[in-house]
């Protein structure tokens, strides 16, 4: 059912604003808003306690499940129905699902993290590609990690590509951005062992204890970790590389190391 707020032109100022939020991190910071597309991602966002500002729906594609989500919004969420042509202009996934929302950003900090008795944390230094960070968040969710900390980030945590590639895990795993110095201070003050993934001067990952409070730290594929992290580490670990290449994608490495921690912690 269409609402009175029907938009049929991509030149509408609300559509232009939505596109800017999708495309520019500066616009997201200025407005304090980010964009979420799709039923699954929106459900994770709702479950994560985020506040929705506006939702854009295409009646041509909305199904019963999507309608149920819409009914769950309170009167403070503005709803706009859009034409099929407008939706296909603003949607990354074309005609799928028919729902896009503008959501309010939420402040996060190291001090606000709720850690378990034996926390398991992923730390990423200067990871540039949103898709890689999104994939790491999916692995962190699957492994039950307490948090993902992004140090000196080169992408913002509300990048649409990050949200899409994480399939909503950015809303299910606490994720904080900070400097490397702040993160090292935080980890050491909480007696969390720092394990840096690196080829040099390192031990095999499965021969390293991960049952204690642990932070697995990884850098970029091209340059690895800075000396700041290597010097701060309690242990250096590596994944054996038996072929001709000397590195794995950071998201693949994160999954391997996280699930080794899960294996070691079984029965604790």
Secondary structure by P-SEA (a helix, b strand, c coil): ccccccccccccaaaaaaaaaaccaaaaaaacbbbbbcaaaaaaaaaacccccbbbbbcccccaaaaaaaaaccccbbbbbbcaaaaaacccccccccbbbbbbbbbbcccccccccbbbbbbbcccccaaaaaaaaaaaaaacccbbbbcccccccccaaaaaaacccccccbbbbbcaaaaaaaaaaabbbbbbbcccccccccccccccbbbbbbccccccccaaaaaaccbbbbcccccccccccaaaaaaaaaaaaaaaaccc
